[in-house]
Amino acid sequence: TFLAGDLWFDTFAGPWVITAAPDVADNPTGSVVAGAFLSYALFAVGWVLFALASLRARVFPRLISLAIMVGGAVGFLALLPPFGIPLGFALIALGTWMIRASAPRTIHAPVAA
């Protein structure tokens, strides 16, 4: 979500900032740099934590969870090509696995004696 917000900012607000305050665009400091770094860091940390949780809960195949973890860590630089590719391929693998996986088993409550 933070990365999507950053992409939105770069697309729509970025051109306005360049025309309204060119000094900010030429010499980014303070909250602009902190906000950008925070967006990238939280994006990467979020995917790594998601992968760790899936790995620990064993809800996805181990290899896919590890691929998401690596893609998330590399995703810190996701706005620069080709760093978004590993996460993209990991999520394609996850989607393919989810489509092909059999329906979940129904768990029945124990019968009272």
C-alpha atoms as a printed R data frame, in Angstrom:
    type eleno elety resid chain resno       x       y       z
1   ATOM     1    CA   THR     A     1   0.000   0.000   0.000
2   ATOM     2    CA   PHE     A     2   2.824   2.378   0.830
3   ATOM     3    CA   LEU     A     3   4.502   1.645  -2.489
4   ATOM     4    CA   ALA     A     4   1.232   2.199  -4.349
5   ATOM     5    CA   GLY     A     5   0.923   5.545  -2.575
6   ATOM     6    CA   ASP     A     6   4.446   6.410  -3.628
7   ATOM     7    CA   LEU     A     7   3.699   5.493  -7.230
8   ATOM     8    CA   TRP     A     8   0.559   7.642  -7.110
9   ATOM     9    CA   PHE     A     9   2.554  10.541  -5.705
10  ATOM    10    CA   ASP     A    10   5.232  10.211  -8.374
11  ATOM    11    CA   THR     A    11   2.610  10.123 -11.118
12  ATOM    12    CA   PHE     A    12   0.255  12.883 -10.056
13  ATOM    13    CA   ALA     A    13   1.822  15.054  -7.371
14  ATOM    14    CA   GLY     A    14   5.412  14.843  -8.587
15  ATOM    15    CA   PRO     A    15   4.895  17.013 -11.680
16  ATOM    16    CA   TRP     A    16   3.095  19.610  -9.570
17  ATOM    17    CA   VAL     A    17   5.927  19.686  -7.018
18  ATOM    18    CA   ILE     A    18   8.464  20.195  -9.796
19  ATOM    19    CA   THR     A    19   6.602  23.229 -11.130
20  ATOM    20    CA   ALA     A    20   5.550  24.682  -7.752
21  ATOM    21    CA   ALA     A    21   8.761  24.093  -5.805
22  ATOM    22    CA   PRO     A    22  11.653  23.112  -8.066
23  ATOM    23    CA   ASP     A    23  14.123  23.348  -5.159
24  ATOM    24    CA   VAL     A    24  12.385  20.436  -3.435
25  ATOM    25    CA   ALA     A    25  12.698  18.301  -6.558
26  ATOM    26    CA   ASP     A    26  16.341  19.240  -7.116
27  ATOM    27    CA   ASN     A    27  17.466  18.853  -3.489
28  ATOM    28    CA   PRO     A    28  15.083  16.544  -1.628
29  ATOM    29    CA   THR     A    29  15.595  16.707   2.127
30  ATOM    30    CA   GLY     A    30  13.800  16.059   5.373
31  ATOM    31    CA   SER     A    31  10.340  14.587   5.221
32  ATOM    32    CA   VAL     A    32  10.464  13.961   1.454
33  ATOM    33    CA   VAL     A    33  13.458  11.643   1.775
34  ATOM    34    CA   ALA     A    34  12.143  10.091   4.982
35  ATOM    35    CA   GLY     A    35   8.753   9.425   3.387
36  ATOM    36    CA   ALA     A    36  10.288   7.814   0.321
37  ATOM    37    CA   PHE     A    37  12.593   5.624   2.398
38  ATOM    38    CA   LEU     A    38   9.735   4.638   4.708
39  ATOM    39    CA   SER     A    39   7.562   3.656   1.733
40  ATOM    40    CA   TYR     A    40  10.225   1.376   0.303
41  ATOM    41    CA   ALA     A    41  11.232  -0.086   3.651
42  ATOM    42    CA   LEU     A    42   7.677  -0.863   4.765
43  ATOM    43    CA   PHE     A    43   6.926  -2.429   1.381
44  ATOM    44    CA   ALA     A    44   9.900  -4.775   1.732
45  ATOM    45    CA   VAL     A    45   9.353  -5.533   5.431
46  ATOM    46    CA   GLY     A    46   5.659  -6.235   4.842
47  ATOM    47    CA   TRP     A    47   6.342  -8.830   2.156
48  ATOM    48    CA   VAL     A    48   9.111 -10.476   4.175
49  ATOM    49    CA   LEU     A    49   6.831 -10.719   7.239
50  ATOM    50    CA   PHE     A    50   4.008 -12.099   5.090
51  ATOM    51    CA   ALA     A    51   6.379 -14.735   3.719
52  ATOM    52    CA   LEU     A    52   7.642 -15.633   7.198
53  ATOM    53    CA   ALA     A    53   4.083 -15.991   8.498
54  ATOM    54    CA   SER     A    54   3.095 -18.188   5.539
55  ATOM    55    CA   LEU     A    55   6.219 -20.270   5.949
56  ATOM    56    CA   ARG     A    56   5.615 -20.728   9.648
57  ATOM    57    CA   ALA     A    57   1.909 -21.521   9.218
58  ATOM    58    CA   ARG     A    58   2.670 -23.843   6.276
59  ATOM    59    CA   VAL     A    59  -0.215 -22.477   4.243
60  ATOM    60    CA   PHE     A    60   1.765 -22.238   1.004
61  ATOM    61    CA   PRO     A    61   4.519 -24.453  -0.389
62  ATOM    62    CA   ARG     A    62   7.864 -23.776   1.245
63  ATOM    63    CA   LEU     A    63   9.599 -22.812  -2.018
64  ATOM    64    CA   ILE     A    64   6.919 -20.236  -2.873
65  ATOM    65    CA   SER     A    65   7.096 -18.713   0.609
66  ATOM    66    CA   LEU     A    66  10.881 -18.468   0.312
67  ATOM    67    CA   ALA     A    67  10.544 -16.888  -3.149
68  ATOM    68    CA   ILE     A    68   8.130 -14.291  -1.736
69  ATOM    69    CA   MET     A    69  10.599 -13.575   1.052
70  ATOM    70    CA   VAL     A    70  13.468 -13.014  -1.387
71  ATOM    71    CA   GLY     A    71  11.249 -10.990  -3.719
72  ATOM    72    CA   GLY     A    72  10.075  -8.864  -0.812
73  ATOM    73    CA   ALA     A    73  13.609  -8.187   0.364
74  ATOM    74    CA   VAL     A    74  14.715  -7.266  -3.158
75  ATOM    75    CA   GLY     A    75  11.476  -5.294  -3.442
76  ATOM    76    CA   PHE     A    76  13.072  -2.502  -1.448
77  ATOM    77    CA   LEU     A    77  14.243  -1.323  -4.868
78  ATOM    78    CA   ALA     A    78  11.020  -2.371  -6.645
79  ATOM    79    CA   LEU     A    79  10.573   0.934  -8.462
80  ATOM    80    CA   LEU     A    80  13.879   0.428 -10.258
81  ATOM    81    CA   PRO     A    81  13.912  -2.199 -12.996
82  ATOM    82    CA   PRO     A    82  14.502  -5.168 -12.737
83  ATOM    83    CA   PHE     A    83  14.084  -5.393  -8.949
84  ATOM    84    CA   GLY     A    84  10.300  -5.895  -9.027
85  ATOM    85    CA   ILE     A    85  10.597  -9.040 -11.157
86  ATOM    86    CA   PRO     A    86  11.433 -11.573  -8.390
87  ATOM    87    CA   LEU     A    87   8.358 -10.624  -6.342
88  ATOM    88    CA   GLY     A    88   6.209 -10.621  -9.466
89  ATOM    89    CA   PHE     A    89   7.298 -14.153 -10.387
90  ATOM    90    CA   ALA     A    90   6.824 -15.353  -6.806
91  ATOM    91    CA   LEU     A    91   3.264 -14.009  -6.773
92  ATOM    92    CA   ILE     A    92   2.561 -15.568 -10.181
93  ATOM    93    CA   ALA     A    93   3.760 -18.905  -8.764
94  ATOM    94    CA   LEU     A    94   1.548 -18.430  -5.705
95  ATOM    95    CA   GLY     A    95  -1.486 -17.610  -7.842
96  ATOM    96    CA   THR     A    96  -0.855 -20.616 -10.090
97  ATOM    97    CA   TRP     A    97  -0.490 -22.886  -7.060
98  ATOM    98    CA   MET     A    98  -3.700 -21.532  -5.521
99  ATOM    99    CA   ILE     A    99  -5.675 -22.100  -8.729
100 ATOM   100    CA   ARG     A   100  -4.375 -25.643  -9.090
101 ATOM   101    CA   ALA     A   101  -4.647 -26.608  -5.413
102 ATOM   102    CA   SER     A   102  -7.512 -28.856  -4.461
103 ATOM   103    CA   ALA     A   103 -10.439 -27.505  -2.479
104 ATOM   104    CA   PRO     A   104  -9.781 -27.186   1.260
105 ATOM   105    CA   ARG     A   105 -10.881 -30.107   3.410
106 ATOM   106    CA   THR     A   106 -13.835 -29.607   5.683
107 ATOM   107    CA   ILE     A   107 -13.032 -29.977   9.365
108 ATOM   108    CA   HIS     A   108 -15.864 -31.428  11.382
109 ATOM   109    CA   ALA     A   109 -16.370 -30.630  15.026
110 ATOM   110    CA   PRO     A   110 -15.852 -33.577  17.373
111 ATOM   111    CA   VAL     A   111 -18.992 -35.417  18.339
112 ATOM   112    CA   ALA     A   112 -19.939 -35.035  22.000
113 ATOM   113    CA   ALA     A   113 -20.138 -38.309  23.918
